[in-house]
Amino acid sequence: MNKKQKVIFSLLKEVDEICRKHNIKYYLSPRLTWCAVQGGNFPQNPQSGAVLMRVPDMERFCQAVEEDPGEHRALESMKTHKYFPGFYLRYENTDTVCIDLDRTRDYAYPGLGINILPLRIPAASEHRENRLIKKEAEWRQIHAPGNAVRDTEFTWSKAWMKFLCAIEGRNQVAAGIYNSLCKKQQENPTEVYTLMNGRKSHSYPVAVFENTRQVVLEGESFPAPGDVETYLNISYGKGWRNMIEPRYMVPARLVVSARVSYMQFWKDSTDFEKYCRERQKNLSRLGKSKGMKAYFNQCWDYVEFCGERMNLGLSYVKRKDYIRNLYKNEDYMTLEKVFRPYYQMMQKSLEKGEICAEDIEILDIYTDVLEKTGRNVQREEIGMII
């Protein structure tokens, strides 16, 4: 193991020691469990260190660390840091540095650490469940870097959360969300645990965690869920035994060191805060430009579609005498073949809430042909719009 891996692994052993001392149950994350079961090495990614706990056990872990804080150690959450990005805990070594330059305010002590992720249970009330999930999502939205999504609901919810933070204060809002989520987890028994890690979420039967199984990782024993097979099947699919550890490359935006503390890094970096502010502005501009580009592409696609529809309509206008003659002779089989491109264009138009009606007489003949050939579904949709 390299120096950074050794620091994260030592933090994992400290978490294990605290949990054993206070009889707190925890489990290795799917990634670490996979490494242990497959006999692999500790992951090189400094952000892959994670364990799982039930929410009541998370609270007991917080209390244990507060009663006996380790030297050069910190435990963070939404309750203690007003910019913390989500509902979990982070146990860190403050003599190291691990900073994402796109998210410099996420942690008060941005060192190498172990994330303690909650095994969530649904709330007793569905209304309350939805309200809390929405509030937590709004909190994550205002901390996501460079968000520029052209979605009304997203924009308004983000604006509402920023307004609450301005009125009540970020500390109070963050602590309130954290306490509400903790209280929700105490309410009712459940048959399923949900694990949310970033944008991904997995649901596991409670039976998977009823027992624990000791697995060996880098020569040390750690607890994993008793039903490891189901645990990894849900996390990675049934082909998890054939997975290969991907080669890790440190992203350009990530500053990682096990030899320098974050305080020393800030001290040695000239105008670091100014640099981060400029980076955030550039990231926001980039996000907005991408959103505008996507919107422009969508508009251009619609213009091309309208042009294609207009050209098709003109081609039918040029053949109007031929179509009239077929209609007068009630040759509906030939008319059905003639109107096939028109049918496809009409279907595309109906999906956009419009109709293809470049010529009213052609449209009237077309709707009558639909009725005679038994295509009443599209005919009814056209009638609803007209």
Buried (B, 14 or more C-beta within 10 A) or exposed (E): EEEBBBBBBEBBEBBBEBBEEBEBBBBBBBBBBBBBBBEBEBBBBBBBBBBBBBBBBBBBBBEBBEEEEBEEBBBBBBBBBBBBBBBBBBBBBBBBBBBBBBBBBBBBBBBBBBBBBBBBBBBEEEEBBEEBBEBBBBBBBBBEBBBBBEEEEBBEBBEEBBEBBEEEEBBEBBBBBBEBBBEBBEEEEBEBBBBBBEEEEBEBBEEBBEEBBEBEBBEEEBBBBBBBBBBBBBBBEEEBEEEEBEEEEEEEEBBBBBEBBBBEBBEEEEEBEEEBEEBBEEBBEEBBEEBEEEEEEEEEEEEEBEEEBEEBBEEBEEEEEEBEEBBEEEEBEEBBEBBEEBBEBBEEBBEEEBBBBBBEEBBEBBBBBBEBBEBEEBBEBBEEEE
